[in-house]
Each structure stands twice: as C-alpha cells, then as structure tokens.
Amino acid sequence: MKNKIKIFHLVMIFSVSGLMSSSDMESVLEIGRDNQILSAQSQDKIDLTERQTDKIVNEWKAVSKQVEGLKLYNEQKRIQIKAQLELMDKLDEQLVQVVVMQRQIPPLAQRMLESLESFINLDTPFRIEERTNRIDLVRSSLAKPKVTASEQVRQVLEAYNIEAEYGRKIDTYESTLTDGTVVNILVVGRIGMFYQTKDEQSSGRWNNDTNSWDELPGSYRKPIRDGIRMAKKLAPTDMLMMPVIKGEV
C-alpha cells in the first residue's frame, strides 16, 4: 500500500513538471534572481542609511559641543562687556573731573606764581635779578595757549623748588654795592646775606628791617672769608660764627 502511495507522488511530481514549460521555469528562476538582487540592493541602502545616520549623529554631537562652548564663551564675554561698560562709566566721571581740574589749574598756577613773587620781594635780595627773571619767564609761559596745564604746574613747582634749595646751601657770587664797590656776596641759606670787599678789608651784612647794609667789625672778616671759600668749594664745609639779628632764624 505504501509503495503505491510513493509511486503516486512521483507520478504527481512528474505530472506537474510536465505541465510547466521550459520558458516558465526560466521566468521563475529570473524572478528569484531579481529578488536576490533587490534584496542585496535593499541591504546596501540600509547599510548606507545607517552610515549616513551615524555620520549625522556624530556631526550633531560635535556641533552640540561647539554650541555649549559658544554659550560659555558668550557668557564670559557678557561679563567682560558689563565690566567694561562699568569701567567706561567710571572713566567718564573721572574725565569730567579732569576737565574741571584742568580749568582750575591755570588760575591756581597763576596764584602760586604771584605768591612766590611776593615772597621773593619780601625775602633777602640775593641774586634778585636771576630770581625775578625766573618769575617773568614762568609768567610768560603761563600766558602761552600751547603750554599744557601739567607743564604750567611743573614750571611753577620747579621755581618753588629752586627757591627752597636756596635755603639749604651756602652761595657766593660777585656783585656791586650802590657806591660802585665790587664785592663778594655770601648767602648762608636764609640765615643771612653778607658782603666782603675784594681786599677783605671791609665786611657787612644785609638788614631786612632797614633794607640796607650794616657794616660789621673786623672780627667777622675771617668767618665771612671762610664762608666764601666754602661756597666756592675751596675749603671743606665747617661751622661759621656769623652775626644774626634776633628773631631772623
């Protein structure tokens, strides 16, 4: 019975095979090959899509990092800009103050120069021509529009420093008395001003109260001579016994 069934199946298969022509079989095979090609192409497309997707994701990650970095950078710049704006406001305020000060400096320099001129007129009249010429020179400089405020102050302060230096040194120079006598003048700081004739036979001191010279006794001839030598750097600095009017020092 079983053998009969097997034979029947074989007969059926051969019968079906017999029903299909060779062209039909080729078509079936062609479809199979086409399906395989389409399947391969689909896989390639899938692989390509995956690669493109991976590339896009990586690019997105890189751009995201750049964006985060730019956010931090922008935040820092905002802080810096805010600080700079605050500094600009302060500088604007200081600039206004500077402008006000610049306007006040020329009158101040002028008043300082006038005070110094008054001081010189009341002071012991040593090197009086040199000192008054210096005042005139500074005054003419203050009148020039091209001279800056800082330069005006510098010149006035320099004149003050020179006057202050006179009070800290011994000075000597040649001059002429009202009677035409040529003498050596000795200035000991602002303690006193003395003269001595070229032959060292006559000496005197300036009296600010009478605005004239007082002749000194012969005992002061040597101290004045020594003082003149010290001022000329011909002798070492030493103590001098000089006459001083009470209340001057």
Disulfide bonds with the S-S distance in Angstrom:
none
